[in-house]
Amino acid sequence: MTGYYYLHTNGSLIYQHDTDSGQAADYRESDFVRHFWPFDIENRETAWNVLVEGSAIGVGKDRIDELASMWMCDDEDAAVYAERLGIKLYMDGNAWCSARQDAINLQESPHGFGETALEAMADLCKQLGMRAAKMWGPTFKSLVK
């Protein structure tokens, strides 16, 4: 792990390099932190977790797009992330669609839609109940299981 991204109460998504083992406790106790993610630049899943979950809980689109571009998280890479989490990800007309593996149809199961695969997964994450939490909160991975 190289550090943490955290969602500040003012809506900013901020990176902090890991400086000591007590950093996570500091985030949990902070009145200014709404949610935080451990981050490892060598682990693609941690980047996608920040993007999908952050987008679902209100990180601004400009910041999400900036990080996705910097980390080269595109639709092709999203397919790898979706497969690892067991998410159906496909084009439905002109929009990307995402759903859990056990999804039956649009009327009976949550589905996410977006112009990009990232937006579709973030929409699904939000529909499945993602919320900001500093401890014991849901993750996209846990919500799709």
C-alpha positions as CSV (number, residue, x, y, z in Angstrom):
1,M,0.0,0.0,0.0
2,T,1.3,3.4,-0.9
3,G,-1.2,5.6,0.8
4,Y,-4.9,6.5,1.1
5,Y,-7.5,8.4,-0.8
6,Y,-10.1,10.1,1.4
7,L,-13.3,11.9,0.7
8,H,-13.3,15.2,2.7
9,T,-16.5,16.6,4.0
10,N,-16.1,19.5,1.5
11,G,-16.4,17.0,-1.3
12,S,-12.7,16.9,-2.3
13,L,-11.0,13.6,-2.9
14,I,-7.5,13.8,-1.4
15,Y,-4.5,11.5,-1.6
16,Q,-2.2,11.1,1.4
17,H,1.0,9.1,1.2
18,D,1.2,6.4,3.8
19,T,3.5,7.7,6.5
20,D,2.8,5.5,9.5
21,S,0.7,2.5,10.5
22,G,-1.7,4.7,12.5
23,Q,-3.0,6.6,9.5
24,A,-6.2,4.6,9.1
25,A,-7.1,5.3,12.7
26,D,-6.6,9.0,12.1
27,Y,-9.0,8.9,9.2
28,R,-11.6,6.9,11.2
29,E,-11.5,9.5,14.0
30,S,-11.4,12.6,11.9
31,D,-14.5,14.8,11.7
32,F,-13.4,15.9,8.1
33,V,-13.2,12.4,6.5
34,R,-16.4,10.9,5.2
35,H,-14.8,7.8,3.6
36,F,-11.3,6.5,2.8
37,W,-9.7,3.8,0.7
38,P,-6.3,2.1,1.0
39,F,-4.4,2.7,-2.3
40,D,-1.6,0.8,-4.0
41,I,-0.5,2.1,-7.4
42,E,0.6,-1.4,-8.3
43,N,-2.8,-2.8,-7.7
44,R,-5.4,-1.9,-10.4
45,E,-8.3,-3.0,-8.2
46,T,-7.6,-0.3,-5.6
47,A,-7.7,2.3,-8.3
48,W,-11.0,1.0,-9.6
49,N,-12.4,0.9,-6.0
50,V,-11.6,4.6,-5.5
51,L,-13.2,5.5,-8.9
52,V,-16.4,3.4,-8.7
53,E,-17.1,3.7,-5.0
54,G,-16.0,7.4,-4.9
55,S,-18.3,8.2,-7.8
56,A,-21.2,6.4,-6.2
57,I,-20.9,8.4,-3.0
58,G,-20.5,11.8,-4.5
59,V,-17.0,12.5,-5.6
60,G,-17.2,15.1,-8.5
61,K,-17.1,13.8,-12.0
62,D,-14.2,16.0,-13.0
63,R,-12.0,14.5,-10.2
64,I,-13.1,11.0,-11.1
65,D,-12.3,11.6,-14.8
66,E,-9.0,13.2,-13.9
67,L,-7.9,10.1,-11.9
68,A,-9.3,7.6,-14.4
69,S,-7.3,9.3,-17.1
70,M,-4.1,9.5,-15.0
71,W,-4.4,5.8,-14.1
72,M,-5.4,4.8,-17.6
73,C,-8.7,3.3,-16.4
74,D,-10.7,2.9,-19.6
75,D,-13.6,0.8,-20.8
76,E,-11.3,-2.1,-21.8
77,D,-9.6,-2.1,-18.3
78,A,-13.0,-1.9,-16.7
79,A,-13.9,-5.2,-18.3
80,V,-11.0,-6.8,-16.4
81,Y,-12.1,-5.3,-13.1
82,A,-15.8,-6.3,-13.7
83,E,-14.7,-9.9,-14.5
84,R,-12.6,-10.0,-11.3
85,L,-15.6,-8.9,-9.2
86,G,-18.1,-11.0,-11.1
87,I,-20.1,-8.2,-12.7
88,K,-21.8,-8.4,-16.0
89,L,-20.7,-5.5,-18.1
90,Y,-22.0,-4.9,-21.6
91,M,-23.3,-2.4,-24.1
92,D,-27.0,-2.0,-24.2
93,G,-27.8,0.2,-27.2
94,N,-25.6,3.3,-26.9
95,A,-25.0,2.9,-23.1
96,W,-22.9,0.7,-20.9
97,C,-24.8,-1.6,-18.5
98,S,-23.6,-3.4,-15.4
99,A,-25.4,-5.9,-13.2
100,R,-24.6,-8.6,-10.7
101,Q,-24.1,-12.1,-12.0
102,D,-27.5,-13.2,-10.6
103,A,-29.4,-10.4,-12.3
104,I,-32.6,-11.6,-13.9
105,N,-33.9,-8.7,-15.9
106,L,-34.2,-4.9,-15.6
107,Q,-37.5,-5.1,-13.7
108,E,-36.4,-7.5,-11.1
109,S,-32.7,-6.7,-10.5
110,P,-30.6,-3.6,-10.1
111,H,-28.7,-2.5,-13.2
112,G,-26.3,0.4,-13.7
113,F,-26.1,2.5,-16.8
114,G,-23.7,5.1,-18.1
115,E,-21.8,6.6,-21.1
116,T,-18.7,4.7,-19.9
117,A,-18.2,1.4,-18.2
118,L,-17.0,3.3,-15.1
119,E,-20.2,5.3,-14.9
120,A,-22.3,2.1,-15.3
121,M,-20.5,0.4,-12.5
122,A,-20.7,3.5,-10.3
123,D,-24.5,3.7,-10.9
124,L,-24.9,0.0,-10.0
125,C,-22.8,0.5,-6.9
126,K,-25.1,3.4,-5.8
127,Q,-28.2,1.3,-6.6
128,L,-26.9,-1.5,-4.5
129,G,-26.6,0.8,-1.5
130,M,-23.1,2.1,-1.4
131,R,-22.8,4.8,1.3
132,A,-19.9,6.7,2.8
133,A,-18.6,4.9,5.9
134,K,-15.3,5.0,7.7
135,M,-15.6,1.6,9.3
136,W,-17.6,-1.5,8.5
137,G,-19.2,0.1,5.5
138,P,-20.0,-1.7,2.3
139,T,-17.6,-2.0,-0.6
140,F,-18.6,-2.5,-4.2
141,K,-17.1,-6.0,-4.0
142,S,-19.3,-6.9,-1.1
143,L,-22.4,-5.4,-2.6
144,V,-22.1,-7.5,-5.8
145,K,-21.7,-10.8,-4.0
